[in-house]
């Protein structure tokens, strides 16, 4: 029987060692993450909002997020977790969000303690829900599980609003409310890292913000006690910069001759997205081979990840 993706993500957290989990916003990004050898992927709200040409201020709906997350989860074998903002409404909405994510094949999601309209954790002007409200959100989230291994991560954005002591109180409260793991953005100093990681008995996830706050090595994060490290914006910030440079060069020179060395060959891109798998399937359909002799290999090729 195939393991629930949440089981795989729980195993990752239990292994510990600040396991890196890159962020993405589409299936192609998730496929690149998987091909690079990572054990999980994270669909980030900021990145998906940016791909729509919108800021991360709560404009996307639950349907927007879940539909894209499902496409991502279907494109890879590694577990995928999703940014679920504040749950898209009241308690019933939160439970339905969890239910939809679980049915969509996701490993888990994180819920945050902001008030609507929420904002990206790196933005100013955030407002916090009460600790009691956040505990109710987590209780509602737990009630929405379809499978017991679906992972519910509690996130607090209190660091830049109320400081470390409030963060530690909220971490403990989220653990008490049944969160499977904790996520705290906006940590800057080694002392903050160590205090947060030691504040609860459940796994804690570090959140990188490379161009906003100090960065730490995997060894430093592991020593501080983090089970995993999310890199939400590393991929989109890198790809946008590369795309800007490419477009500026194309505009400046009027052609792409000088850009070819920096391009992924078309054939390799085709292999990545499954052109060869589709061709193999079409070849089988048009063959006279006995179904029982070839279907296993053909379907394994079609459904596999190169």
Residue, then its C-alpha position, 0 to 999 in steps of 0.5 A: x500500500x502506498x504511503x500517504x505523503x504526510x507519512x513521508x514528510x513526517x519521516x523527514x521531520x523525524x530524521x531532523x538535521x535541518x533538511x532543506x525544502x525549496x519553495x516553488x509555485x508550479x509543477x515545473x519548479x517542483x520537478x526541478x526540485x525533485x530532479x535535484x534530489x530534494x526530499x520535499x517541496x513547498x508551494x509558497x503563497x508569495x511565489x504563487x501570488x507573484x506568478x499571478x503578478x500580485x503581492x502576497x496580501x491574501x488576494x488568492x483564494x483557497x481554490x486558487x491555492x489548492x488547485x495549483x498545489x494539486x497540480x504540483x503534487x501530481x507532478x512529483x513523487x516527493x511530498x508537497x506542503x502548502x502555504x494555507x495562509x490563515x485558512x481562508x475564513x472561519x473554522x469551517x473554512x479551515x477544516x474544508x481547506x485541510x480536507x481539500x488539501x488532503x484529498x488533493x494529495x498534499x503532505x500537509x499545510x501551514x496555518x498562520x496567526x495573522x488577522x485578515x487581510x494577511x501579508x507576507x511575513x517579510x512585509x510590515x503592517x501585520x496584525x496578530x490573532x489572539x493565541x486563543x484564536x490560533x488554537x481554535x484554528x488548529x483545532x478546526x484544522x485537525x478536524x478536517x483531516x481525511x488521513x491521520x498522517x496529514x501534517x498540520x504546521x502552526x506558524x506564528x508571525x509574531x517575531x516582527x510584531x511582538x518579539x521573541x517572548x511572544x513567539x515562544x508563548x505562541x509556539x508552546x500554545x500551538x503545540x498544546x493545540x495539537x500542531x504537528x510542527x512549528x514554523x517561525x519566520x523572521x528569526x535573525x540571531x543565533x540566540x533567537x534560533x536556539x530559543x525557538x527550536x528549544x521551545x517545543x517538543x515537536x519539530x520546528x521548521x526554519x524559514x530562510x529569507x536570504x535577501x532580507x535577514x541573516x543566513x545560516x548554514x545547514x550545520x548551524x541550523x542543525x546545531x540549533x535544533x531545526x528539523x527542516x529548513x524552508x527556502x520559500x523564495x530562493x527559486x523565484x528570486x533566482x529565476x526572476x533575476x536570470x530572466x531579467x538579465x536574459x530579456x535585457x540582453x535580448x532587448x539590447x542586442x536585438x537577437x538571442x545569439x549571445x544567449x544560447x550558451x546559457x539556455x537549457x537544450x530543447x531536448x533536455x527540457x522536453x525530457x524533463x516534462x515527459x515528451x519521451x514518456x508520451x512518445x513511448x506510450x503512443x508507440x505502445x498504443x500503435x504496436x501489436x504487442x500483447x498488453x500483458x507483456x508491455x503494459x507494466x513497463x510502458x505505464x511505469x515509463x509514462x508515470x515515472x519521473x526521469 
